[in-house]
Amino acid sequence: MPVPAGTTRININASLEGGELMVHTLHVLGLNGAGDFRTPNVQEITDKVRDGWQSFINGSAGVGGIKGALHTNTVYTSVAGYQLDPVSGNAQFQALSQFTAATKGLVSSSLPTEVAMAVSLITGRAGRTGRGRFYLGGLGAGLLTPQGRFQAAETAAVGTAFAGFANGIRQPGLDFQGCRLVVLSRTANINSDVLEVRVGDVPDVQRRRRNRLRETYSSSLL
């Protein structure tokens, strides 16, 4: 299915407690003065997102990170970038970028692995084609109120830090003009700029990727 020219899919990879995997998928446009989306190449874009995500977790000047909300076994490992072919929508180029500093949580006790914060990406386009979402899992215990919701201070901190990430990757690099975070609609063949991030206080459940973990069953005969 066709996609707008210059669209790059980003997979942000993490390992969780027990050996499970977590993947956040985002879409960006790499920019330069000539409007040529092949330069910067996908490696430059992927490195830019890696640096921004590292700051999202660990904090940067003026913006605190969210590692205090994550379990210590939630470890971000790499960022993979895929430039999408505008005709077929298939991945055309690939790049991998390893994190250059420890990018992990701090909390020693955890919520169940599948419990996650839903982070919604809001654009100016109405309807479902103008909204995106990813699930932030691997959370530390102590984030919930007695009523079972995420504390307002925690959701606000994640929202503020993610806004800092999105704004940070827009800043020019050495040889390109940064990246725009977008929501890709394949059905409408359009990218919409993310204008707002919303983090809900009701715990969600992320789809589990068990990474071929063997399961042990208990059975009882009737």
C-alpha positions in Angstrom: 0.0 0.0 0.0 1.5 3.4 -1.0 2.8 5.8 1.7 4.0 9.4 1.6 7.6 9.8 0.3 10.2 10.0 3.0 8.3 8.1 5.7 10.6 6.2 8.1 9.3 3.6 10.5 11.1 3.5 13.8 11.0 0.4 16.2 12.4 1.1 19.7 13.3 -2.2 21.3 13.5 -3.1 25.0 13.8 -6.2 27.1 11.6 -6.7 30.1 11.6 -8.8 33.2 11.6 -12.5 32.4 13.1 -12.1 29.0 10.0 -10.7 27.2 10.4 -8.0 24.5 8.7 -4.6 24.1 8.7 -2.7 20.9 7.4 0.8 20.4 6.6 1.8 16.7 6.7 5.4 15.6 6.9 7.2 12.3 9.1 10.2 11.4 10.1 12.3 8.5 13.7 13.2 8.1 14.1 16.8 6.9 16.8 18.8 5.0 16.9 22.0 3.2 16.4 20.5 -0.3 13.4 18.4 0.8 15.3 15.2 -0.3 14.2 12.4 2.0 17.1 10.0 1.0 19.6 12.4 2.5 19.7 12.4 5.4 19.8 8.6 5.2 17.9 6.3 7.5 21.0 5.8 9.7 21.2 9.5 10.5 17.5 9.5 11.4 17.8 6.4 13.5 20.7 7.8 15.4 18.8 11.0 16.0 15.8 9.1 17.4 18.1 6.9 19.6 19.6 10.0 21.2 16.2 11.5 21.8 14.8 8.4 23.4 17.9 8.1 25.6 17.1 11.6 26.9 13.4 10.6 27.2 14.3 7.8 29.6 17.4 9.3 31.4 16.5 13.0 31.3 18.2 15.9 29.6 18.8 19.6 30.3 15.6 21.1 31.7 13.5 17.9 31.3 13.5 15.0 33.7 13.5 11.5 32.3 11.0 8.7 33.2 13.5 6.0 34.4 12.0 6.4 37.9 8.7 5.0 36.6 10.3 1.9 35.0 11.4 -1.4 36.6 15.2 -2.0 36.7 14.9 -4.9 34.3 13.3 -2.7 31.7 16.3 -2.1 29.5 16.2 -0.3 26.1 18.6 -2.0 23.7 18.3 -0.6 20.2 16.5 1.5 17.7 15.8 0.1 14.2 14.9 2.4 11.3 13.1 1.4 8.1 12.6 3.8 5.2 9.4 2.9 3.5 9.1 2.6 -0.3 6.5 5.2 -1.3 4.9 2.9 -4.0 4.6 -0.4 -2.1 4.9 0.8 1.5 7.5 -1.9 2.2 10.7 -1.3 4.0 13.4 -0.1 1.6 16.4 0.6 3.8 17.3 -0.5 7.3 19.5 0.9 10.0 20.2 -0.2 13.6 21.4 2.0 16.3 22.5 0.7 19.8 22.0 2.9 22.8 25.3 4.5 23.8 24.5 4.8 27.6 22.5 2.7 30.0 18.9 3.4 29.2 16.8 1.5 31.8 14.5 1.8 34.8 15.4 2.3 38.4 12.6 0.7 40.4 13.3 -2.6 42.1 9.7 -3.9 42.3 7.5 -4.1 39.2 3.9 -4.2 38.0 3.0 -7.2 35.8 4.8 -7.1 32.6 1.7 -6.6 30.4 0.4 -3.6 32.4 1.2 -0.4 30.5 0.5 3.3 30.1 -1.3 4.1 26.8 0.5 7.1 25.2 -1.8 8.7 22.6 -0.4 10.8 19.8 -2.8 13.5 18.6 -2.7 15.4 15.3 -4.8 18.0 13.7 -6.5 15.4 11.5 -10.0 14.3 12.7 -10.9 10.7 13.2 -8.9 7.6 13.8 -6.5 8.2 10.9 -5.2 11.2 12.8 -4.4 9.4 16.0 -1.5 7.1 17.0 -0.7 5.2 20.2 2.0 3.1 21.8 2.1 1.3 25.1 4.7 2.0 27.7 5.2 -1.2 29.8 7.9 -2.5 32.1 6.6 -0.2 34.8 7.8 -0.1 38.4 5.4 -0.7 41.3 4.1 2.3 43.3 2.7 4.2 40.3 -1.0 3.4 41.2 -3.4 5.2 43.4 -5.5 3.3 45.9 -8.3 3.3 43.3 -6.0 1.4 40.8 -5.3 4.4 38.5 -1.9 5.8 37.6 -1.0 8.8 39.7 -1.5 12.1 37.9 2.1 13.2 38.6 3.3 10.0 36.8 1.2 10.5 33.7 2.1 14.2 33.5 5.8 13.3 33.8 5.6 10.8 31.0 3.7 13.3 28.8 6.2 16.1 29.5 9.2 13.9 28.8 7.7 12.6 25.6 7.0 16.1 24.4 10.6 16.9 25.1 11.6 13.9 23.0 9.4 14.9 20.0 10.6 18.5 20.1 14.2 17.4 20.6 14.4 15.2 17.4 13.2 18.2 15.4 16.4 20.1 16.2 19.0 20.3 13.4 21.8 17.8 13.4 25.2 18.2 11.8 24.0 17.7 8.3 20.2 17.6 8.3 17.3 19.5 9.8 16.0 17.0 12.3 12.9 14.7 12.2 9.2 15.4 12.4 7.2 12.9 14.5 4.1 11.9 12.5 1.1 9.6 12.5 1.0 7.6 9.3 -2.4 6.6 7.9 -1.9 4.0 5.2 -5.6 4.0 4.2 -5.5 7.8 3.6 -1.9 7.8 2.4 -1.0 10.8 4.5 1.3 11.7 7.4 0.0 14.1 10.0 2.3 16.0 12.4 1.9 15.1 16.1 0.7 18.2 17.9 -0.1 16.8 21.4 0.6 13.7 23.5 -2.0 12.4 26.0 -1.2 9.8 28.7 -4.2 8.1 30.3 -4.5 7.2 34.0 -6.3 3.9 33.5 -3.8 0.9 33.2 -3.9 -0.7 29.8 -2.7 -4.1 28.6 0.0 -4.3 25.9 0.2 -7.2 23.5 2.7 -9.7 24.8 5.7 -10.8 22.8 7.1 -13.8 24.7 10.2 -14.2 22.6 9.8 -18.0 22.3 9.8 -18.4 26.1 8.8 -22.0 27.0 5.6 -22.2 29.1 5.2 -24.6 32.0 1.7 -25.9 32.5 0.0 -27.3 35.6 -2.8 -29.8 34.8 -5.4 -31.6 36.8 -7.3 -34.7 35.6 -11.1 -34.8 36.0 
